[in-house]
Amino acid sequence: MANHSIGYSPDSIGYNFDSIGYSRLLSLLAVIFVLVGLTACGDRQRKVDRAAEDGILLLGNGGEPKALDPHLVSAVGDSNIMRALFEGLVANNPTSDAIHDPGVAHKWVANEDFTEWTFHLRDDARWSNGDPVTAHDFVYAYSRILAPDMAAPYASMLYFLKNGEAYNRGDIEDFSEVGVKAPDDLTLVCTLKAPTPYLPDVVKHTTWYPVHRPTIEAHGDKTEHFTNWQKPGNHVGNGAFQLKDWRLNAYVKVERNPHYWDKDNVKPNGIHFIPFDNVYTEERAFRNGLIHYTYTLPANMIGWYQQNHPELLRIETYAGSYFYRCNINEKPADNVDFRKALAYAIDRDTLVEYVTMGGQQPAYGFTPPSEGGYTPPDQISFDPEKARAHLKAAGYESGADVPNFQILINTSESHKQIAEAIQDMWKTHLGIEKVTIGNQEWKVYQQTILDQDYTVARAGWIGDYSDPTTFLNMWQANDSNNNTGWASEDYDRMLQEASQLSDTTERYAKLQEAETLLLNELPVLPIYWYTSVYLIDPRIENWPPLLLNNRPYKHISLKQEDE
């Protein structure tokens, strides 16, 4: 989903391997620290042991959350917290992304061409303050996230609804024209702009969650951002857990929601989501018994864990793409040949072998090939000669002629090291020396991308649902997640044509045609396809691999030592 705040790569290695000795020294030191940490626990009871006894999960979770409002967040770590505090019409299954579990809706049916879906809500769903959850809560939520004044960063996820985009753009002012209705408290009808047989996948996403109108409006205007409704004591959700405490840069604590409809089957007593901006700090926290799970792992420590503690390490396929955005309104990234020069000068095989080292795949397209059998066009490769030809076609006789520009990253040693490797590749193969690396804290970085105040910027996108359109729809004109300035009428038309096709083979062929156009114009530079690399306490049960990694926390348990 959405954006990754932390990726997977080591602390120091360059494409020319000038600093390989330093890198090995860091790796050696890291291993020494692990050895010391794993043998120096002593007889003191560790925090993870006490938490396990109390049924509390301690989870590393990337950067500090932007908000606890499902209409304001877009990062993976933020959505993890949202899945604990809220529940949508359809719930995630604990073992398979392809299975749809009942959530607030206990059943749903579609018409013959999948343009209208009716969700029948359970009568025992409750908010954390005891109020009943009704279909009207969903209508209110959708009107809020689509409201132009809300400026929700992820409003485009609801463009599946008929007139949803038009209302969000301000082209129509009456929300009653949008395709969502509540004929009664327990029935929600969604009318769509195109056939969508995979809508149950879509409505699992956090943007489709309901919000509690009385709570939001008691603390401010409907579309006002960051009001006191998100604070402990005020926050009201409808998930398996409720907010207990939120301390900035320290933790978000949730506890069981006593009013949740399925409260008797919720296994953890609570969860502590703990932010880490530094991957080495997070690994050290795991080693020192402070967390049960790491959001990621330093790449130069993967080999040691594989050899010495494989029971703690997981490397799993993850439906995500790591890439660089190009702002086509900023020189020199405004020139398509220049963007192609950058793309063809990236040695992705070397990058994943020596820098990320977590089983990632070099990306030859944008959409990962794991999405429901879809195969992206084999379009992008490492070809220095072609890269130099495109540089000349862009008007630069050599890299020395290229004006200054910056690679923007969010603060993370992993992103920094990837950027340094790519910076060196552009210098080696194109002769570009006037490229610098800038970093910003996660929240500031997110706003900079939204403001399109950058030239080239790193990004990560994790699938929101199991269909290639979760990767392709975001590049449509004016999509709230585009943020490149790029638009193509032909691209938008192809996606529209694909949406009208019911045959999967024909639809995928049309989507491949659209992706080919995207890769010919390259507003984004594909780099690699993700894997999920993390450490996990062996006591955690019911945590199988999931392609989208959207875990329903109520099913997860902690095995006790005497079991």
C-alpha positions as CSV (number, residue, x, y, z in Angstrom):
1,M,0.0,0.0,0.0
2,A,0.8,3.2,-0.3
3,N,4.2,4.6,0.6
4,H,7.0,2.9,2.4
5,S,8.8,5.0,4.9
6,I,11.7,2.6,5.2
7,G,13.3,0.3,2.7
8,Y,15.9,-2.4,2.8
9,S,19.6,-1.7,2.3
10,P,22.8,-1.5,4.2
11,D,24.6,1.5,5.7
12,S,27.6,1.9,3.5
13,I,28.4,0.6,0.1
14,G,29.0,2.4,-3.2
15,Y,28.5,1.2,-6.7
16,N,32.3,1.5,-7.4
17,F,32.9,-0.3,-4.2
18,D,35.5,2.4,-3.2
19,S,34.1,2.0,0.4
20,I,33.9,-1.7,0.5
21,G,36.4,-2.0,3.3
22,Y,34.4,0.4,5.4
23,S,31.3,-1.5,4.6
24,R,32.8,-4.8,5.7
25,L,34.0,-3.1,8.9
26,L,30.5,-2.0,9.6
27,S,29.1,-5.4,8.8
28,L,31.7,-7.0,11.2
29,L,30.9,-4.5,13.9
30,A,27.2,-5.2,13.4
31,V,27.8,-8.9,13.8
32,I,29.8,-8.3,17.0
33,F,27.0,-6.3,18.4
34,V,24.6,-9.1,17.6
35,L,26.8,-11.7,19.3
36,V,27.2,-9.5,22.4
37,G,23.4,-8.7,22.5
38,L,22.3,-12.3,22.1
39,T,24.6,-13.6,24.8
40,A,24.2,-10.7,27.3
41,C,20.6,-11.0,28.3
42,G,21.4,-12.3,31.8
43,D,18.8,-13.4,34.2
44,R,16.8,-10.1,33.9
45,Q,13.3,-10.5,32.5
46,R,13.2,-8.7,29.2
47,K,10.4,-6.4,28.1
48,V,9.3,-8.8,25.4
49,D,8.9,-11.6,28.0
50,R,6.8,-9.5,30.3
51,A,4.7,-8.3,27.3
52,A,4.2,-11.9,26.2
53,E,3.0,-12.9,29.6
54,D,0.5,-10.0,29.4
55,G,-0.6,-10.8,25.9
56,I,0.8,-7.6,24.5
57,L,2.4,-7.5,21.0
58,L,5.4,-5.1,20.7
59,L,5.8,-4.2,17.0
60,G,8.3,-2.1,15.1
61,N,6.4,0.1,12.7
62,G,8.5,2.3,10.5
63,G,8.3,6.1,11.1
64,E,6.2,8.1,13.5
65,P,2.6,8.0,12.2
66,K,1.2,11.1,10.5
67,A,-2.2,10.8,12.1
68,L,-4.7,8.4,13.6
69,D,-7.3,9.4,11.0
70,P,-7.9,6.9,8.1
71,H,-8.6,9.9,5.8
72,L,-5.2,11.5,6.4
73,V,-2.7,8.7,6.1
74,S,-1.1,6.9,3.3
75,A,2.0,5.2,4.6
76,V,2.2,1.5,5.4
77,G,3.1,1.9,9.0
78,D,0.1,4.3,9.5
79,S,-2.2,1.8,7.9
80,N,-1.0,-0.9,10.2
81,I,-2.4,1.1,13.2
82,M,-5.6,1.9,11.3
83,R,-6.3,-1.8,10.8
84,A,-6.2,-2.2,14.6
85,L,-8.4,0.8,15.4
86,F,-11.0,0.5,12.6
87,E,-12.7,-2.2,10.5
88,G,-14.2,-1.9,7.1
89,L,-17.0,-3.7,5.3
90,V,-14.8,-6.6,4.4
91,A,-11.9,-7.9,6.6
92,N,-8.5,-9.3,5.8
93,N,-8.1,-13.1,6.2
94,P,-5.2,-14.2,8.4
95,T,-3.8,-16.7,5.9
96,S,-4.6,-15.4,2.4
97,D,-5.0,-12.1,0.6
98,A,-7.4,-13.7,-1.8
99,I,-9.9,-14.7,1.0
100,H,-12.5,-12.1,2.1
101,D,-13.6,-12.3,5.7
102,P,-16.8,-10.7,7.0
103,G,-16.1,-7.3,8.6
104,V,-18.9,-4.8,9.5
105,A,-20.7,-6.5,6.6
106,H,-21.7,-10.1,7.1
107,K,-22.5,-10.6,3.4
108,W,-22.4,-8.8,0.1
109,V,-23.7,-9.3,-3.4
110,A,-23.1,-7.8,-6.8
111,N,-25.3,-7.3,-9.9
112,E,-24.6,-9.2,-13.1
113,D,-21.9,-6.8,-14.5
114,F,-20.4,-5.9,-11.1
115,T,-21.3,-2.2,-11.3
116,E,-23.5,-2.3,-8.2
117,W,-22.6,-3.9,-4.9
118,T,-24.9,-4.3,-1.9
119,F,-23.4,-4.8,1.6
120,H,-25.5,-6.1,4.4
121,L,-24.2,-4.9,7.7
122,R,-24.3,-7.0,10.9
123,D,-26.6,-5.6,13.6
124,D,-24.1,-6.1,16.5
125,A,-21.2,-3.9,15.1
126,R,-20.3,-1.2,17.6
127,W,-18.1,1.8,17.9
128,S,-15.6,1.8,20.8
129,N,-18.0,4.1,22.8
130,G,-20.8,1.6,22.4
131,D,-22.7,3.4,19.6
132,P,-24.0,1.2,16.8
133,V,-22.1,1.2,13.5
134,T,-24.5,1.9,10.6
135,A,-24.5,2.2,6.9
136,H,-24.9,6.0,7.4
137,D,-21.4,6.0,9.0
138,F,-19.9,4.7,5.8
139,V,-21.8,7.3,3.7
140,Y,-20.6,10.1,6.0
141,A,-17.0,8.7,5.8
142,Y,-17.0,8.6,2.0
143,S,-18.5,12.1,1.8
144,R,-15.7,13.3,4.1
145,I,-12.7,11.7,2.3
146,L,-14.0,12.9,-1.1
147,A,-14.8,16.4,0.1
148,P,-12.6,18.8,-1.9
149,D,-11.8,20.8,1.3
150,M,-10.6,17.7,3.0
151,A,-7.7,17.4,0.5
152,A,-7.3,13.8,1.5
153,P,-4.0,12.4,0.1
154,Y,-5.7,9.1,-0.7
155,A,-9.1,10.3,-2.0
156,S,-8.5,8.6,-5.3
157,M,-9.0,5.2,-3.7
158,L,-12.8,6.0,-3.8
159,Y,-12.9,7.0,-7.4
160,F,-14.4,3.5,-8.0
161,L,-17.7,5.1,-6.9
162,K,-19.8,6.7,-9.6
163,N,-19.1,10.5,-9.6
164,G,-16.6,10.0,-6.8
165,E,-13.8,11.7,-8.8
166,A,-16.1,14.5,-10.0
167,Y,-17.2,15.3,-6.5
168,N,-13.6,15.3,-5.2
169,R,-12.6,17.6,-8.0
170,G,-15.4,20.0,-7.3
171,D,-17.1,19.3,-10.7
172,I,-20.3,18.4,-8.9
173,E,-21.3,19.8,-5.5
174,D,-24.2,17.5,-4.4
175,F,-22.8,14.4,-2.7
176,S,-26.2,12.7,-3.3
177,E,-25.0,12.2,-6.9
178,V,-22.1,10.0,-5.8
179,G,-22.7,6.3,-6.0
180,V,-23.2,5.4,-2.4
181,K,-26.5,5.1,-0.6
182,A,-27.8,3.8,2.8
183,P,-31.5,2.8,2.2
184,D,-31.5,1.8,5.9
185,D,-29.2,1.4,8.9
186,L,-27.9,-2.0,7.8
187,T,-27.7,-1.7,4.0
188,L,-25.1,0.0,2.0
189,V,-25.3,0.2,-1.8
190,C,-22.3,1.2,-3.9
191,T,-22.8,2.1,-7.5
192,L,-19.5,2.1,-9.5
193,K,-18.3,3.9,-12.5
194,A,-17.1,0.7,-14.2
195,P,-17.4,-3.1,-13.6
196,T,-15.3,-4.0,-10.6
197,P,-15.4,-7.7,-9.7
198,Y,-12.6,-7.2,-7.2
199,L,-14.4,-4.6,-5.1
200,P,-14.3,-6.8,-2.0
201,D,-10.5,-6.5,-2.2
202,V,-10.7,-2.7,-2.6
203,V,-13.0,-2.0,0.4
204,K,-10.6,-3.7,2.8
205,H,-8.4,-0.7,2.3
206,T,-8.2,1.8,5.2
207,T,-9.6,4.7,3.1
208,W,-12.9,2.8,3.0
209,Y,-13.2,2.6,6.8
210,P,-16.1,4.4,8.5
211,V,-15.5,7.2,10.9
212,H,-17.6,8.3,13.9
213,R,-19.4,11.6,12.9
214,P,-20.3,12.8,16.4
215,T,-16.7,12.5,17.6
216,I,-15.2,14.2,14.6
217,E,-17.6,17.1,14.7
218,A,-17.4,17.5,18.4
219,H,-13.8,18.5,18.0
220,G,-13.8,20.6,14.8
221,D,-15.1,21.0,11.3
222,K,-15.8,17.8,9.3
223,T,-12.8,18.4,7.0
224,E,-10.5,20.0,9.5
225,H,-7.1,18.2,9.9
226,F,-5.4,17.1,13.1
227,T,-8.0,18.0,15.6
228,N,-8.3,16.7,19.2
229,W,-10.5,13.8,18.1
230,Q,-7.4,11.7,17.5
231,K,-6.1,12.1,21.0
232,P,-6.3,9.4,23.7
233,G,-9.6,9.7,25.5
234,N,-11.3,11.3,22.5
235,H,-10.6,8.8,19.7
236,V,-13.4,6.5,18.7
237,G,-13.0,3.6,16.3
238,N,-14.8,0.4,15.4
239,G,-11.9,-2.1,15.2
240,A,-10.9,-4.9,17.4
241,F,-8.8,-2.5,19.4
242,Q,-9.2,1.0,20.8
243,L,-6.6,3.7,21.4
244,K,-5.0,3.6,24.9
245,D,-2.1,6.1,24.5
246,W,-0.1,7.9,21.9
247,R,3.3,9.4,22.8
248,L,5.1,11.1,19.9
249,N,8.2,9.3,18.7
250,A,7.7,6.7,21.4
251,Y,4.7,4.5,20.8
252,V,1.0,4.1,19.9
253,K,-0.7,1.8,22.4
254,V,-4.0,0.1,21.7
255,E,-6.0,-2.3,23.9
256,R,-9.0,-4.5,23.3
257,N,-12.2,-2.8,22.3
258,P,-14.8,-4.1,24.7
259,H,-17.6,-3.2,22.3
260,Y,-16.2,-5.0,19.2
261,W,-18.7,-7.4,17.7
262,D,-16.1,-10.3,17.7
263,K,-14.4,-9.4,21.0
264,D,-14.5,-13.0,22.3
265,N,-12.2,-14.1,19.5
266,V,-9.6,-11.3,19.8
267,K,-6.4,-12.9,20.9
268,P,-3.9,-10.1,21.9
269,N,-4.8,-8.0,24.9
270,G,-3.1,-5.1,23.2
271,I,-0.5,-3.9,20.7
272,H,2.3,-1.3,21.1
273,F,3.3,0.1,17.7
274,I,6.8,1.5,18.1
275,P,8.3,3.9,15.5
276,F,11.9,3.6,14.3
277,D,13.6,5.8,11.7
278,N,16.9,4.0,11.9
279,V,17.0,0.3,10.9
280,Y,20.0,-0.4,13.2
281,T,18.2,1.1,16.2
282,E,15.3,-1.2,15.4
283,E,17.4,-4.3,15.1
284,R,19.2,-3.4,18.4
285,A,15.8,-3.0,20.1
286,F,14.8,-6.5,18.9
287,R,18.2,-7.9,20.0
288,N,17.8,-6.3,23.4
289,G,14.4,-7.7,24.0
290,L,12.4,-4.5,23.5
291,I,10.2,-5.6,20.5
292,H,8.8,-8.8,19.1
293,Y,9.0,-7.8,15.5
294,T,11.0,-5.5,13.3
295,Y,9.5,-3.6,10.4
296,T,12.7,-4.2,8.5
297,L,16.3,-5.3,8.9
298,P,19.7,-3.8,7.9
299,A,20.8,-5.6,4.8
300,N,24.3,-6.2,5.9
301,M,23.0,-8.2,8.9
302,I,20.8,-10.6,6.8
303,G,23.6,-13.1,6.1
304,W,24.5,-13.3,9.8
305,Y,20.9,-14.1,10.8
306,Q,20.5,-16.6,7.9
307,Q,23.6,-18.5,9.2
308,N,23.2,-18.2,12.9
309,H,19.5,-17.5,13.8
310,P,17.3,-18.5,10.8
311,E,14.4,-19.0,13.2
312,L,14.3,-15.3,13.8
313,L,14.5,-14.2,10.1
314,R,11.8,-13.9,7.5
315,I,12.2,-13.0,3.8
316,E,8.9,-13.1,2.0
317,T,7.5,-11.9,-1.4
318,Y,5.9,-8.5,-1.0
319,A,3.7,-6.8,-3.6
320,G,5.5,-3.6,-3.8
321,S,7.7,-1.5,-6.1
322,Y,10.7,0.7,-5.1
323,F,11.2,3.6,-7.6
324,Y,12.1,7.2,-8.1
325,R,9.6,9.8,-9.0
326,C,10.6,12.5,-11.6
327,N,9.0,15.9,-11.4
328,I,8.4,16.6,-15.1
329,N,7.9,20.3,-14.4
330,E,11.5,20.7,-13.1
331,K,14.7,20.7,-15.2
332,P,16.4,18.5,-16.1
333,A,13.7,15.9,-15.3
334,D,11.3,17.6,-17.7
335,N,12.9,15.9,-20.7
336,V,11.8,12.4,-21.5
337,D,15.2,11.5,-23.0
338,F,17.0,12.6,-19.8
339,R,14.7,10.4,-17.8
340,K,15.4,7.5,-20.0
341,A,19.1,8.2,-19.7
342,L,18.8,8.0,-15.9
343,A,16.7,4.8,-16.1
344,Y,19.0,2.9,-18.4
345,A,22.1,3.9,-16.3
346,I,20.8,2.1,-13.2
347,D,22.5,-1.3,-12.7
348,R,19.6,-3.0,-10.8
349,D,21.2,-6.4,-10.6
350,T,24.2,-5.0,-8.8
351,L,22.0,-2.9,-6.6
352,V,19.9,-5.9,-5.3
353,E,22.9,-8.2,-5.0
354,Y,25.3,-5.9,-3.2
355,V,23.2,-3.1,-1.7
356,T,19.7,-4.3,-0.7
357,M,20.7,-8.0,-0.4
358,G,17.2,-9.2,0.7
359,G,16.1,-11.2,-2.3
360,Q,14.5,-8.3,-4.1
361,Q,14.0,-8.5,-7.9
362,P,15.4,-6.0,-10.3
363,A,12.4,-4.1,-11.7
364,Y,12.0,-4.2,-15.5
365,G,8.6,-2.7,-15.3
366,F,6.6,-0.9,-12.6
367,T,3.9,-3.4,-11.6
368,P,5.3,-6.5,-9.7
369,P,4.7,-9.7,-11.7
370,S,3.1,-11.3,-8.7
371,E,-0.2,-9.5,-9.0
372,G,-2.8,-12.1,-9.9
373,G,-0.8,-13.5,-12.8
374,Y,-0.2,-10.2,-14.5
375,T,3.2,-9.8,-16.2
376,P,4.5,-6.2,-16.7
377,P,6.2,-5.3,-20.0
378,D,9.9,-6.2,-20.1
379,Q,10.8,-2.6,-20.8
380,I,13.6,-1.3,-18.5
381,S,17.1,-2.7,-18.4
382,F,20.7,-1.7,-17.6
383,D,22.1,-0.4,-20.9
384,P,24.9,2.3,-20.5
385,E,25.2,2.8,-24.3
386,K,21.5,3.4,-24.7
387,A,21.6,5.7,-21.6
388,R,24.4,7.8,-23.1
389,A,22.5,8.0,-26.4
390,H,19.4,9.3,-24.6
391,L,21.6,11.8,-22.7
392,K,22.7,13.3,-26.0
393,A,19.2,13.2,-27.4
394,A,18.2,15.3,-24.3
395,G,20.7,17.9,-25.5
396,Y,23.7,17.1,-23.3
397,E,27.0,16.2,-25.0
398,S,28.2,14.8,-21.7
399,G,27.2,14.5,-18.1
400,A,29.3,17.6,-17.3
401,D,26.6,19.7,-19.1
402,V,23.8,18.5,-16.9
403,P,22.6,21.2,-14.5
404,N,22.5,20.6,-10.7
405,F,19.6,18.5,-9.4
406,Q,18.9,16.5,-6.3
407,I,17.7,13.1,-5.3
408,L,15.3,13.6,-2.4
409,I,14.9,10.8,0.2
410,N,13.2,10.6,3.5
411,T,15.6,10.2,6.4
412,S,16.9,6.6,6.4
413,E,20.3,5.1,6.1
414,S,18.9,2.5,3.7
415,H,17.4,5.1,1.3
416,K,20.6,7.1,1.6
417,Q,22.7,4.1,0.6
418,I,20.6,3.2,-2.4
419,A,20.7,6.9,-3.5
420,E,24.5,6.9,-3.1
421,A,24.8,3.8,-5.3
422,I,22.6,5.3,-8.0
423,Q,24.3,8.6,-7.8
424,D,27.6,6.8,-8.4
425,M,26.1,4.8,-11.3
426,W,24.9,8.1,-13.0
427,K,28.4,9.5,-12.5
428,T,30.1,6.3,-13.8
429,H,27.9,5.7,-16.9
430,L,26.8,9.2,-17.8
431,G,29.4,11.4,-16.3
432,I,26.9,13.3,-14.2
433,E,28.6,14.9,-11.2
434,K,26.1,17.7,-10.2
435,V,23.6,15.5,-8.5
436,T,23.3,15.7,-4.7
437,I,21.2,13.8,-2.1
438,G,18.8,15.6,0.1
439,N,16.9,14.1,3.1
440,Q,13.9,15.2,5.0
441,E,12.0,13.7,8.0
442,W,9.1,11.5,6.9
443,K,6.3,13.9,7.5
444,V,8.1,16.8,5.9
445,Y,9.1,14.6,3.0
446,Q,5.5,13.5,2.4
447,Q,4.4,17.2,2.2
448,T,7.2,18.0,-0.2
449,I,6.1,15.3,-2.5
450,L,2.5,16.5,-2.4
451,D,3.7,20.0,-3.1
452,Q,5.8,18.7,-6.0
453,D,8.8,20.6,-4.7
454,Y,11.5,18.2,-5.9
455,T,13.3,17.1,-9.0
456,V,13.9,13.4,-8.4
457,A,12.6,11.6,-5.2
458,R,12.6,8.1,-3.9
459,A,9.3,6.3,-3.4
460,G,7.8,3.0,-2.5
461,W,4.4,1.7,-3.4
462,I,2.8,-1.4,-1.8
463,G,-0.3,-2.8,-3.4
464,D,-3.6,-1.8,-1.8
465,Y,-5.5,-4.8,-3.3
466,S,-4.8,-7.8,-5.4
467,D,-5.0,-6.4,-8.9
468,P,-2.5,-4.6,-11.2
469,T,-4.6,-1.4,-11.2
470,T,-3.5,-0.7,-7.7
471,F,-0.1,0.1,-9.3
472,L,-1.3,1.6,-12.6
473,N,-4.3,3.8,-11.6
474,M,-2.1,6.2,-9.6
475,W,-0.5,7.6,-12.7
476,Q,-3.7,8.9,-14.2
477,A,-4.0,12.6,-14.6
478,N,-4.6,14.4,-11.3
479,D,-4.6,11.2,-9.2
480,S,-3.9,12.2,-5.6
481,N,-0.9,9.8,-5.5
482,N,0.6,10.8,-8.9
483,N,2.6,13.9,-7.7
484,T,4.9,13.9,-10.8
485,G,3.1,16.5,-13.0
486,W,2.8,13.8,-15.7
487,A,-0.4,13.1,-17.5
488,S,-1.4,11.3,-20.7
489,E,-4.8,11.2,-22.3
490,D,-3.9,8.0,-24.0
491,Y,-2.9,6.4,-20.8
492,D,-6.1,7.4,-19.0
493,R,-8.1,6.1,-22.0
494,M,-6.4,2.7,-22.0
495,L,-7.1,2.3,-18.3
496,Q,-10.7,3.3,-18.9
497,E,-11.0,0.8,-21.7
498,A,-9.5,-1.9,-19.5
499,S,-12.0,-1.2,-16.8
500,Q,-14.8,-2.1,-19.2
501,L,-13.4,-5.6,-20.1
502,S,-14.7,-8.6,-18.2
503,D,-12.3,-11.1,-19.7
504,T,-9.1,-11.2,-17.6
505,T,-6.8,-11.9,-20.4
506,E,-8.1,-9.1,-22.5
507,R,-8.1,-6.7,-19.6
508,Y,-4.5,-7.6,-18.7
509,A,-3.4,-7.1,-22.3
510,K,-4.9,-3.6,-22.2
511,L,-3.2,-2.8,-18.9
512,Q,0.1,-4.0,-20.4
513,E,-0.4,-1.6,-23.2
514,A,-1.0,1.3,-20.7
515,E,2.1,0.3,-18.7
516,T,4.2,0.2,-21.9
517,L,3.2,3.8,-22.5
518,L,4.1,4.7,-18.9
519,L,7.5,3.1,-19.3
520,N,8.1,4.9,-22.6
521,E,7.6,8.2,-20.9
522,L,9.1,7.3,-17.5
523,P,7.7,9.8,-15.0
524,V,8.9,7.1,-12.6
525,L,12.2,5.1,-12.7
526,P,11.5,1.5,-11.6
527,I,14.4,0.2,-9.4
528,Y,13.4,-3.1,-7.7
529,W,10.4,-5.1,-6.5
530,Y,10.1,-5.5,-2.8
531,T,10.6,-8.4,-0.4
532,S,9.6,-8.2,3.2
533,V,12.7,-8.7,5.3
534,Y,12.2,-8.7,9.1
535,L,12.9,-10.4,12.4
536,I,10.2,-12.0,14.5
537,D,10.0,-13.5,17.9
538,P,9.3,-17.3,17.6
539,R,6.5,-17.1,20.1
540,I,4.3,-15.1,17.7
541,E,1.7,-17.4,16.2
542,N,-0.7,-17.0,13.3
543,W,1.7,-14.9,11.3
544,P,2.0,-16.6,7.9
545,P,3.4,-14.9,4.8
546,L,1.0,-12.5,3.1
547,L,1.6,-10.9,-0.3
548,L,0.1,-7.5,0.9
549,N,1.2,-7.9,4.5
550,N,-2.2,-6.6,5.7
551,R,-2.5,-8.6,8.9
552,P,-5.7,-8.8,10.9
553,Y,-4.2,-8.4,14.4
554,K,-7.0,-10.0,16.2
555,H,-5.9,-13.5,15.1
556,I,-2.3,-13.1,16.3
557,S,-1.2,-14.7,19.5
558,L,1.9,-15.1,21.7
559,K,2.8,-18.6,22.8
560,Q,3.8,-18.8,26.4
561,E,7.1,-20.4,27.4
562,D,5.4,-23.3,29.2
563,E,3.0,-24.2,26.4
